[in-house]
């Protein structure tokens, strides 16, 4: 792999945040590392097991592998897979175990699939009751990974998963077995179909009633048309960017397609390389330290990634004995530049992002600018410098190129990625995520895809208890009528507010983790975008989540405390004037106060369905969104 220039001195804000996290986490991190070390110091698994235990373990294995494990003491690899063919991104994993087993034998090792974990697709359950299980599926996946690894016979592990809750769940599970060297193995994005921008336009036309179900379905199937991850930069693809920045992948493997022009040869070569790295990598619990977590946070911010990770990475850090919070994200966000624009933050999809240099470009730029810790350990023996390169095949052998070698004409990609060192500079000197604070609560907002003149929205509130109520009010015309009737309170723009044709702050409460599992409310984006396109000032305020694909409508989400637990969102009433100010970082009530108001009570809970009752303990015991929505 190519050598990299010496990195610039670490940015003072990045250093300060890292130091604060390290100090805050000193006790819990020390206890975690002591546990990792104690587990590492035990005898090898097959040496400490009884004969019956060994016999049960090796019974399904070929005789030659039984002999190698016991007599030759070969390294034994455990694979945890999220394979199913409900998810396009996970369908390629069907063939991975055979490839991994073959490569393991070639490298003098053995392998078993330790277990499978559930993997649900938010695209399938979006707006439906099943979505109420989605967030909690992360902790179920972590538990499933732990069950698989609890057989405790493995010398290292490979984690097979890509999408929204799956990667955080696998990572949390892996960190609870932090003594094991662990490599994450991606499957890559599907080929580009109907552009994400075109798809969004059809959705908006459907919301207006100008497009029927047949045409809408045709557009959706043209966008989501094959195996691999969806091509927008949502939570799934943000996962892959963060894993690259944490050094837990084979370098540059995130966005290589399952079966590209080479028929999947590069993808298979990278999977085989993952086996070799797992056999020599340090324990994952040692790799994932404060610097590694900060690198992941920076990667999220500088690419305008999914807001879901303001929840997930708090939980991931906690699993490694590290305490981070939204204030850390906010401070980094003010210092870290935005260097990538991938839909919904731009028009490019992840395949175009990869062609422009992808994670290799971003990581290299952040290292050179002093925004990432360059001295972290990784699963690659070449260190973090290896992650600023891009993989390819030459004579059927893996090689890594620099970004310049991969795409010499950088000007062709100026609308997708911009170096902090080029004349035009980054897209923005600040990143795409903001923390909002005020009497209504603490919320996050993704501003990288929101036009500058929508970074401040002030309007009268219209309060709803679920997204179905919002959709019904939009279809009936009630929501638009409300917005136009409250023109005197409405305005937008970073400067002095001026009256517009009207506006509305749509407040959707009782959508937090304790209330109903914090479902994504992405189906609200098309109708609210329609109102915004009519010249109305529109924003969403909710204790629920939005998809990683959320875009041009300002959405203050993840409100903490949530409404069910007495948060300010449960005290807002119809007609209250709310100001969502991404410039000042505030979420406030204008000309009034929530003091002395009783919190609204949710109507009686709907009966459990689709297994919802199985998650009662999760909802009863879950932490707030800002605390990672952890159920453990």
C-alpha positions as CSV (number, residue, x, y, z in Angstrom):
1,X,0.0,0.0,0.0
2,X,1.2,3.5,-0.8
3,X,2.7,5.6,1.9
4,X,1.0,8.8,3.0
5,X,2.4,12.2,3.9
6,X,2.9,13.1,7.5
7,X,-0.4,14.3,9.0
8,X,-1.0,17.8,10.1
9,X,-1.1,18.4,13.8
10,X,-4.4,17.4,15.3
11,X,-7.1,20.2,15.2
12,X,-7.4,21.7,18.7
13,X,-11.2,21.0,18.9
14,X,-10.7,17.3,17.9
15,X,-8.0,17.0,20.5
16,X,-10.1,18.8,23.2
17,X,-13.1,16.6,22.6
18,X,-11.0,13.4,22.6
19,X,-9.3,14.5,25.8
20,X,-12.7,15.2,27.4
21,X,-14.1,11.8,26.3
22,X,-10.9,10.0,27.7
23,X,-11.2,11.8,31.0
24,X,-14.9,11.2,31.3
25,X,-14.5,7.5,30.4
26,X,-11.4,6.7,32.5
27,X,-13.0,4.5,35.0
28,X,-15.3,2.5,32.7
29,X,-12.7,2.2,30.0
30,X,-10.1,0.8,32.5
31,X,-12.6,-1.7,33.8
32,X,-13.5,-2.8,30.2
33,X,-9.8,-3.2,29.2
34,X,-9.1,-5.2,32.4
35,X,-12.0,-7.5,31.4
36,X,-10.6,-7.8,27.8
37,X,-7.1,-8.7,29.2
38,X,-8.5,-11.3,31.6
39,X,-10.3,-13.0,28.7
40,X,-7.1,-12.9,26.5
41,X,-5.0,-14.5,29.2
42,X,-7.0,-17.7,29.4
43,X,-5.9,-20.9,27.7
44,X,-7.0,-21.5,24.1
45,X,-10.6,-22.5,23.8
46,X,-10.1,-26.2,22.8
47,X,-7.4,-26.5,25.5
48,X,-9.7,-25.5,28.4
49,X,-12.8,-27.5,27.2
50,X,-13.9,-30.9,28.2
51,X,-13.9,-33.8,25.7
52,X,-17.7,-33.8,25.5
53,X,-17.7,-30.0,24.8
54,X,-15.1,-30.5,22.0
55,X,-17.0,-33.4,20.5
56,X,-20.2,-31.3,20.3
57,X,-18.3,-28.4,18.7
58,X,-16.6,-30.5,16.1
59,X,-19.3,-33.0,15.3
60,X,-20.6,-31.3,12.2
61,X,-17.1,-30.5,10.8
62,X,-15.2,-32.5,8.2
63,X,-12.8,-35.0,9.8
64,X,-9.8,-33.2,8.5
65,X,-10.9,-30.0,10.3
66,X,-11.6,-31.9,13.6
67,X,-8.0,-33.2,13.5
68,X,-6.5,-29.8,12.7
69,X,-8.4,-28.1,15.5
70,X,-7.5,-30.5,18.2
71,X,-4.1,-32.0,17.2
72,X,-2.6,-29.2,15.1
73,X,-4.1,-26.4,17.2
74,X,-5.1,-24.4,14.2
75,X,-6.7,-20.9,14.7
76,X,-10.5,-21.2,14.7
77,X,-12.6,-18.4,13.1
78,X,-16.2,-17.7,14.2
79,X,-18.6,-16.1,11.7
80,X,-21.7,-14.2,12.7
81,X,-23.9,-13.6,9.7
82,X,-27.0,-11.4,9.2
83,X,-27.8,-13.2,5.9
84,X,-31.3,-13.3,4.7
85,X,-32.8,-12.7,1.3
86,X,-35.4,-10.2,2.6
87,X,-32.7,-7.6,2.4
88,X,-31.0,-6.8,-0.9
89,X,-27.9,-5.7,0.9
90,X,-27.6,-9.0,2.8
91,X,-28.5,-11.4,0.0
92,X,-24.9,-11.7,-1.2
93,X,-23.9,-13.2,2.1
94,X,-25.4,-16.5,1.1
95,X,-22.1,-17.5,-0.5
96,X,-19.7,-16.0,2.0
97,X,-19.4,-18.8,4.5
98,X,-18.1,-21.2,1.8
99,X,-15.6,-18.6,0.5
100,X,-14.4,-17.9,4.1
101,X,-14.1,-21.6,4.9
102,X,-12.1,-22.2,1.8
103,X,-9.8,-19.3,2.5
104,X,-9.4,-20.3,6.1
105,X,-8.1,-23.7,5.1
106,X,-5.7,-22.1,2.7
107,X,-4.3,-20.0,5.6
108,X,-4.0,-22.9,8.0
109,X,-7.2,-22.1,9.9
110,X,-10.7,-23.5,10.5
111,X,-14.0,-21.8,10.5
112,X,-17.6,-22.2,11.7
113,X,-20.7,-20.1,11.4
114,X,-21.2,-19.2,15.1
115,X,-24.7,-17.9,14.6
116,X,-27.1,-15.9,12.6
117,X,-28.8,-12.7,13.7
118,X,-32.0,-11.1,12.5
119,X,-31.8,-8.3,10.0
120,X,-34.9,-6.3,9.1
121,X,-35.3,-3.8,6.3
122,X,-36.6,-0.4,7.3
123,X,-37.5,0.2,3.7
124,X,-40.0,-2.7,3.9
125,X,-41.4,-1.7,7.3
126,X,-41.4,2.1,6.8
127,X,-44.7,3.6,7.9
128,X,-46.0,0.2,9.0
129,X,-46.3,-1.4,12.5
130,X,-43.2,-3.6,12.0
131,X,-41.1,-0.4,12.2
132,X,-41.8,-0.2,15.9
133,X,-39.5,-3.2,16.3
134,X,-36.7,-1.7,14.2
135,X,-34.7,0.3,16.7
136,X,-34.8,-2.5,19.3
137,X,-33.7,-5.0,16.7
138,X,-30.2,-3.5,17.2
139,X,-30.0,-4.8,20.7
140,X,-31.5,-8.1,19.7
141,X,-28.8,-8.4,17.1
142,X,-26.1,-7.6,19.7
143,X,-27.6,-10.3,21.9
144,X,-27.7,-12.7,19.0
145,X,-24.1,-12.1,18.2
146,X,-23.2,-12.7,21.9
147,X,-25.1,-16.0,21.9
148,X,-23.2,-17.2,18.8
149,X,-19.8,-16.2,20.3
150,X,-20.7,-17.6,23.7
151,X,-19.6,-21.0,22.6
152,X,-16.2,-19.5,23.4
153,X,-14.2,-21.7,21.0
154,X,-13.0,-18.9,18.6
155,X,-9.7,-17.2,18.2
156,X,-11.1,-14.4,16.0
157,X,-14.3,-13.4,14.4
158,X,-15.8,-12.1,11.1
159,X,-19.0,-10.1,11.2
160,X,-21.3,-10.1,8.1
161,X,-23.7,-7.3,8.1
162,X,-24.4,-4.0,6.3
163,X,-27.7,-2.2,7.1
164,X,-29.2,0.2,9.5
165,X,-29.4,-1.5,13.0
166,X,-27.4,-4.6,11.9
167,X,-23.9,-3.0,11.9
168,X,-24.3,-1.2,15.3
169,X,-25.8,-4.4,16.7
170,X,-23.0,-6.6,15.5
171,X,-20.5,-4.0,16.7
172,X,-22.0,-3.8,20.2
173,X,-22.0,-7.6,20.3
174,X,-18.4,-7.9,19.1
175,X,-17.3,-5.3,21.7
176,X,-18.8,-7.5,24.5
177,X,-16.3,-10.1,23.3
178,X,-13.6,-7.5,23.0
179,X,-10.8,-10.0,23.5
180,X,-11.4,-11.4,20.0
181,X,-9.8,-9.9,16.9
182,X,-12.8,-9.0,14.7
183,X,-13.1,-7.9,11.1
184,X,-16.3,-6.6,9.5
185,X,-17.1,-7.9,6.1
186,X,-19.3,-5.7,3.8
187,X,-21.2,-6.8,0.7
188,X,-21.4,-3.5,-1.2
189,X,-24.0,-1.4,-2.9
190,X,-26.3,-2.3,-5.8
191,X,-25.7,-0.9,-9.2
192,X,-27.2,2.5,-9.9
193,X,-30.8,2.5,-11.1
194,X,-33.3,5.3,-11.2
195,X,-31.6,8.3,-9.6
196,X,-32.5,9.1,-6.0
197,X,-33.5,12.7,-7.0
198,X,-35.9,11.3,-9.7
199,X,-37.3,8.9,-7.2
200,X,-37.9,11.7,-4.7
201,X,-39.8,13.7,-7.4
202,X,-42.1,10.8,-8.2
203,X,-42.8,10.4,-4.5
204,X,-43.7,14.1,-4.2
205,X,-46.0,13.9,-7.2
206,X,-47.7,10.9,-5.7
207,X,-48.2,12.9,-2.5
208,X,-49.9,15.6,-4.5
209,X,-52.1,13.0,-6.2
210,X,-50.6,13.6,-9.6
211,X,-49.1,10.1,-9.9
212,X,-50.9,6.9,-9.3
213,X,-49.8,3.7,-7.5
214,X,-48.7,2.0,-10.7
215,X,-46.3,4.7,-11.7
216,X,-45.0,5.1,-8.1
217,X,-44.3,1.4,-7.9
218,X,-42.5,1.4,-11.2
219,X,-40.3,4.2,-10.0
220,X,-39.5,2.6,-6.7
221,X,-38.7,-0.7,-8.4
222,X,-36.4,1.1,-10.8
223,X,-34.5,2.6,-7.9
224,X,-34.4,-0.6,-5.8
225,X,-33.7,-3.1,-8.4
226,X,-31.0,-5.6,-7.4
227,X,-28.7,-7.0,-4.7
228,X,-26.6,-4.7,-2.6
229,X,-27.3,-1.7,-0.4
230,X,-29.6,1.1,-1.5
231,X,-27.5,3.7,-3.3
232,X,-28.4,6.8,-1.2
233,X,-26.2,7.9,1.7
234,X,-28.6,6.7,4.4
235,X,-27.9,4.8,7.6
236,X,-26.6,1.6,5.9
237,X,-24.0,3.4,3.8
238,X,-23.1,5.7,6.7
239,X,-22.4,2.5,8.7
240,X,-19.9,1.5,6.1
241,X,-18.2,4.9,6.1
242,X,-17.8,4.8,9.8
243,X,-16.4,1.3,9.9
244,X,-13.7,2.4,7.4
245,X,-12.9,5.3,9.6
246,X,-12.6,2.9,12.6
247,X,-10.2,0.7,10.7
248,X,-12.5,-2.4,11.1
249,X,-12.8,-3.3,7.4
250,X,-10.3,-4.5,4.8
251,X,-9.2,-1.0,3.7
252,X,-11.5,0.5,1.0
253,X,-13.9,-2.4,0.9
254,X,-17.1,-0.5,1.9
255,X,-18.5,0.4,-1.5
256,X,-17.3,-2.3,-3.9
257,X,-20.3,-3.8,-5.6
258,X,-21.3,-7.4,-5.0
259,X,-21.1,-8.2,-8.7
260,X,-19.7,-5.3,-10.7
261,X,-18.1,-5.3,-14.1
262,X,-15.6,-7.9,-12.9
263,X,-18.4,-10.3,-11.9
264,X,-17.6,-9.9,-8.2
265,X,-14.0,-10.8,-8.4
266,X,-12.8,-7.8,-6.4
267,X,-15.6,-8.3,-3.8
268,X,-14.5,-11.9,-3.3
269,X,-10.8,-11.0,-3.1
270,X,-11.6,-8.5,-0.3
271,X,-13.6,-11.1,1.6
272,X,-10.7,-13.5,1.4
273,X,-8.4,-10.8,2.6
274,X,-10.7,-10.3,5.6
275,X,-9.9,-13.8,6.7
276,X,-6.1,-13.1,6.7
277,X,-6.6,-9.8,8.6
278,X,-8.7,-11.5,11.3
279,X,-6.0,-14.0,11.9
280,X,-3.4,-11.3,12.8
281,X,-5.5,-8.3,14.0
282,X,-5.4,-7.0,17.6
283,X,-8.4,-7.6,19.8
284,X,-11.3,-5.3,18.8
285,X,-11.7,-4.1,22.3
286,X,-8.3,-2.6,22.2
287,X,-8.7,-1.1,18.7
288,X,-11.9,0.7,19.5
289,X,-10.6,3.4,21.8
290,X,-11.5,7.1,22.3
291,X,-9.5,8.1,19.2
292,X,-11.2,5.4,17.1
293,X,-14.7,6.6,18.2
294,X,-13.8,10.2,17.5
295,X,-12.6,9.3,14.0
296,X,-16.0,7.7,13.4
297,X,-17.8,10.8,14.7
298,X,-15.7,13.0,12.3
299,X,-16.4,10.6,9.4
300,X,-20.2,10.9,10.1
301,X,-20.0,14.7,10.3
302,X,-17.8,15.5,7.4
303,X,-19.9,13.5,5.0
304,X,-23.3,14.6,6.3
305,X,-24.2,11.1,7.3
306,X,-27.3,9.6,9.0
307,X,-28.7,11.2,12.1
308,X,-29.4,7.7,13.4
309,X,-25.8,7.4,14.4
310,X,-26.2,10.1,17.0
311,X,-28.1,7.3,18.8
312,X,-26.2,4.2,17.7
313,X,-22.6,5.4,18.2
314,X,-23.4,6.5,21.7
315,X,-24.4,2.9,22.4
316,X,-21.4,1.5,20.5
317,X,-19.0,3.6,22.5
318,X,-20.7,2.5,25.7
319,X,-20.1,-1.1,24.8
320,X,-16.3,-0.3,24.8
321,X,-16.5,1.5,28.1
322,X,-16.4,4.9,26.5
323,X,-18.9,7.7,27.2
324,X,-19.8,10.1,24.4
325,X,-22.8,12.5,24.2
326,X,-24.5,14.9,21.8
327,X,-22.4,17.8,23.1
328,X,-19.3,16.1,21.8
329,X,-21.0,15.7,18.4
330,X,-22.0,19.4,18.5
331,X,-18.6,20.7,19.3
332,X,-17.0,18.6,16.6
333,X,-19.7,19.6,14.1
334,X,-18.8,23.3,14.5
335,X,-15.1,22.5,13.6
336,X,-15.3,19.7,11.1
337,X,-15.9,20.8,7.4
338,X,-18.3,19.1,5.0
339,X,-16.3,17.5,2.2
340,X,-18.8,15.2,0.6
341,X,-22.2,15.6,-1.0
342,X,-24.0,12.3,-1.6
343,X,-27.8,12.1,-1.8
344,X,-29.7,13.4,0.1
345,X,-27.0,15.9,0.7
346,X,-26.3,16.2,-3.1
347,X,-27.3,14.5,-6.3
348,X,-24.6,11.8,-6.5
349,X,-25.2,8.2,-5.2
350,X,-22.7,6.0,-3.4
351,X,-21.4,4.5,-6.6
352,X,-20.5,7.9,-7.9
353,X,-19.1,8.7,-4.4
354,X,-16.9,5.6,-4.7
355,X,-15.8,6.6,-8.2
356,X,-14.8,10.0,-6.8
357,X,-12.6,8.4,-4.2
358,X,-15.1,7.5,-1.6
359,X,-13.9,6.7,2.0
360,X,-10.3,6.8,0.8
361,X,-10.7,10.5,-0.3
362,X,-12.5,11.5,2.9
363,X,-10.2,9.8,5.3
364,X,-7.1,11.1,3.6
365,X,-8.4,14.6,3.6
366,X,-9.4,14.4,7.3
367,X,-6.0,13.0,8.2
368,X,-4.2,15.7,6.2
369,X,-6.3,18.4,7.8
370,X,-5.8,17.2,11.3
371,X,-9.4,16.2,11.9
372,X,-8.7,12.5,12.4
373,X,-6.3,10.6,14.7
374,X,-3.8,9.2,12.3
375,X,-2.1,7.0,14.9
376,X,-4.9,4.6,15.7
377,X,-4.5,0.9,15.4
378,X,-6.5,-0.9,12.8
379,X,-7.2,-4.5,11.6
380,X,-4.7,-3.8,8.8
381,X,-1.1,-4.1,9.8
382,X,-0.4,-1.1,7.5
383,X,-2.3,1.1,10.0
384,X,-4.7,3.9,9.3
385,X,-2.8,5.2,6.3
386,X,-4.1,2.1,4.4
387,X,-7.6,3.5,4.7
388,X,-6.8,6.5,2.5
389,X,-6.4,4.2,-0.5
390,X,-8.7,2.4,-2.9
391,X,-8.6,-1.4,-3.7
392,X,-8.4,-2.9,-7.2
393,X,-7.3,-6.2,-8.8
394,X,-4.2,-6.6,-11.0
395,X,-3.4,-10.1,-12.3
396,X,-6.0,-11.4,-9.9
397,X,-4.2,-10.0,-7.0
398,X,-5.3,-7.2,-4.6
399,X,-3.6,-3.9,-4.8
400,X,-4.3,-0.5,-3.3
401,X,-4.0,2.8,-5.2
402,X,-3.9,6.4,-3.9
403,X,-6.9,8.5,-4.6
404,X,-4.9,10.4,-7.3
405,X,-4.0,7.2,-9.0
406,X,-7.6,6.0,-8.9
407,X,-9.0,9.2,-10.4
408,X,-6.4,11.6,-11.6
409,X,-8.9,14.2,-12.9
410,X,-10.3,15.5,-9.6
411,X,-12.2,18.3,-11.2
412,X,-14.7,15.7,-12.6
413,X,-15.8,15.0,-9.1
414,X,-15.9,18.6,-7.7
415,X,-19.7,18.4,-7.0
416,X,-19.3,15.1,-5.0
417,X,-16.1,15.6,-2.9
418,X,-14.0,18.6,-2.2
419,X,-10.7,18.7,-0.4
420,X,-10.2,21.2,2.3
421,X,-6.9,22.0,0.5
422,X,-8.3,22.9,-2.9
423,X,-8.9,26.5,-3.9
424,X,-12.7,26.2,-3.7
425,X,-12.4,24.7,-0.3
426,X,-15.0,22.3,1.3
427,X,-18.7,22.5,0.7
428,X,-19.1,24.1,4.1
429,X,-16.7,25.0,7.0
430,X,-19.1,23.2,9.3
431,X,-20.6,19.8,9.1
432,X,-24.1,18.6,8.3
433,X,-25.4,17.8,11.8
434,X,-26.5,20.3,14.5
435,X,-27.7,20.0,18.1
436,X,-30.7,22.1,19.1
437,X,-31.4,23.1,22.7
438,X,-34.3,24.7,24.3
439,X,-37.3,24.4,26.7
440,X,-38.9,21.9,24.3
441,X,-35.9,19.6,24.8
442,X,-32.6,18.6,23.1
443,X,-32.8,17.5,19.5
444,X,-30.6,16.9,16.5
445,X,-31.1,18.1,12.9
446,X,-29.4,17.3,9.6
447,X,-28.8,20.6,7.9
448,X,-26.4,19.5,5.2
449,X,-29.4,18.7,2.8
450,X,-31.5,21.7,3.9
451,X,-31.3,24.9,1.9
452,X,-29.6,27.8,3.7
453,X,-32.7,29.9,3.8
454,X,-34.5,27.1,5.7
455,X,-32.0,26.9,8.5
456,X,-34.3,29.1,10.6
457,X,-38.1,28.4,10.6
458,X,-40.6,30.0,12.9
459,X,-44.3,29.1,12.7
460,X,-47.3,28.0,14.6
461,X,-47.4,24.4,15.9
462,X,-49.8,21.8,14.8
463,X,-49.6,18.8,17.1
464,X,-50.2,15.2,16.2
465,X,-49.8,11.9,18.1
466,X,-48.6,9.7,15.2
467,X,-47.6,10.0,11.6
468,X,-51.0,8.6,10.3
469,X,-52.7,11.7,11.7
470,X,-50.3,13.9,9.9
471,X,-50.8,12.1,6.6
472,X,-54.6,12.3,7.0
473,X,-54.4,16.1,7.7
474,X,-52.3,16.6,4.6
475,X,-54.6,14.6,2.4
476,X,-57.7,16.4,3.6
477,X,-56.1,19.9,3.1
478,X,-56.3,20.6,6.9
479,X,-52.6,21.0,7.3
480,X,-52.2,23.5,4.4
481,X,-55.2,25.4,5.6
482,X,-53.7,25.7,9.1
483,X,-50.4,26.8,7.7
484,X,-52.0,29.6,5.6
485,X,-54.2,30.7,8.5
486,X,-51.1,31.3,10.7
487,X,-49.1,33.5,8.2
488,X,-48.6,36.2,10.8
489,X,-46.3,34.0,12.9
490,X,-44.4,32.4,10.0
491,X,-41.1,33.1,8.4
492,X,-37.8,31.5,7.5
493,X,-34.2,32.5,6.8
494,X,-31.1,33.1,8.8
495,X,-31.7,36.8,8.9
496,X,-34.6,38.9,10.1
497,X,-37.8,36.9,9.7
498,X,-40.5,38.2,7.4
499,X,-44.0,37.1,6.9
500,X,-44.6,34.5,4.2
501,X,-47.6,32.9,2.7
502,X,-47.9,30.9,5.9
503,X,-46.2,28.1,7.8
504,X,-46.5,25.3,10.2
505,X,-44.3,23.4,12.6
506,X,-45.6,19.8,12.5
507,X,-45.1,18.4,16.0
508,X,-45.3,14.6,16.3
509,X,-45.1,13.3,19.8
510,X,-45.2,9.9,21.6
511,X,-42.7,8.5,19.0
512,X,-39.8,8.0,21.4
513,X,-38.1,4.7,22.4
514,X,-40.3,4.2,25.5
515,X,-43.5,5.0,23.7
516,X,-43.4,2.8,20.6
517,X,-39.8,1.9,19.8
518,X,-39.0,5.2,18.1
519,X,-40.0,4.3,14.5
520,X,-38.7,6.3,11.6
521,X,-41.2,8.9,10.2
522,X,-39.7,9.1,6.7
523,X,-43.1,8.9,5.1
524,X,-43.7,12.4,6.3
525,X,-41.0,13.8,4.0
526,X,-42.9,13.8,0.7
527,X,-46.0,15.6,2.0
528,X,-44.1,18.2,4.0
529,X,-41.8,18.8,1.0
530,X,-44.9,19.5,-1.1
531,X,-46.0,22.2,1.4
532,X,-42.6,23.6,1.4
533,X,-42.5,23.8,-2.4
534,X,-45.7,25.9,-2.2
535,X,-43.8,28.6,-0.4
536,X,-44.8,27.7,3.1
537,X,-42.4,27.7,6.0
538,X,-42.4,24.1,7.2
539,X,-40.5,22.1,9.8
540,X,-40.9,18.9,11.7
541,X,-40.3,18.5,15.5
542,X,-40.6,15.1,17.0
543,X,-39.2,12.7,19.6
544,X,-39.2,10.1,16.8
545,X,-36.6,9.4,14.2
546,X,-36.3,10.2,10.5
547,X,-34.6,8.0,7.9
548,X,-30.9,8.4,7.1
549,X,-32.3,9.6,3.7
550,X,-34.1,12.6,5.2
551,X,-33.4,15.7,3.3
552,X,-34.7,19.1,2.4
553,X,-37.4,19.6,5.0
554,X,-35.9,20.8,8.4
555,X,-36.5,18.1,11.0
556,X,-35.7,18.5,14.6
557,X,-35.7,14.9,15.7
558,X,-34.8,12.5,18.6
559,X,-36.2,15.0,21.1
560,X,-35.0,14.1,24.6
561,X,-36.7,13.7,27.0
562,X,-39.4,12.1,25.0
563,X,-43.1,13.0,25.3
564,X,-44.1,9.8,27.1
565,X,-41.6,10.6,29.9
566,X,-42.8,14.1,30.4
567,X,-40.6,15.9,27.8
568,X,-41.5,19.4,26.6
569,X,-42.9,18.1,23.3
570,X,-45.8,16.7,25.3
571,X,-46.6,20.2,26.6
572,X,-46.8,21.9,23.2
573,X,-50.3,22.9,22.0
574,X,-51.8,23.8,18.7
575,X,-51.0,27.4,17.8
576,X,-47.9,27.7,20.0
577,X,-45.2,29.5,18.0
578,X,-42.0,27.5,17.7
579,X,-38.7,28.7,16.4
580,X,-36.3,26.0,14.9
581,X,-33.0,27.9,14.7
582,X,-30.1,25.9,13.2
583,X,-27.9,29.0,13.2
584,X,-28.2,29.7,17.0
585,X,-28.7,26.0,17.8
586,X,-32.0,26.6,19.6
587,X,-35.5,25.0,19.7
588,X,-37.7,27.4,21.5
589,X,-41.2,28.6,22.2
590,X,-41.8,32.2,21.1
591,X,-43.8,34.5,23.3
592,X,-44.8,31.8,25.8
593,X,-43.6,29.3,28.3
594,X,-44.1,25.6,29.0
595,X,-43.8,26.3,32.8
596,X,-46.9,25.2,34.7
597,X,-48.3,23.2,31.8
598,X,-49.3,19.6,32.3
599,X,-47.9,17.1,29.8
600,X,-50.4,15.6,27.5
601,X,-51.2,12.0,28.0
602,X,-51.1,9.5,25.3
603,X,-54.3,7.7,24.5
604,X,-54.5,4.1,25.6
605,X,-51.9,2.0,23.9
606,X,-52.8,0.0,20.9
607,X,-52.9,-3.8,21.5
608,X,-49.6,-5.6,20.6
609,X,-49.3,-6.9,17.1
610,X,-46.6,-8.3,14.9
611,X,-44.7,-9.5,18.0
612,X,-44.8,-6.0,19.6
613,X,-45.7,-7.5,23.0
614,X,-42.4,-9.3,23.0
615,X,-40.6,-6.0,23.3
616,X,-42.5,-4.7,26.4
617,X,-39.4,-5.0,28.5
618,X,-37.4,-3.0,26.0
619,X,-39.8,-0.1,26.0
620,X,-40.1,-0.1,29.8
621,X,-36.4,-0.1,30.4
622,X,-34.9,1.7,27.4
623,X,-32.6,4.7,27.9
624,X,-33.3,8.0,26.1
625,X,-32.2,8.6,22.5
626,X,-29.4,10.8,23.8
627,X,-28.2,7.9,25.9
628,X,-28.1,5.6,22.9
629,X,-31.6,4.1,23.4
630,X,-29.9,1.2,25.1
631,X,-32.0,-1.6,26.6
632,X,-29.0,-3.1,28.4
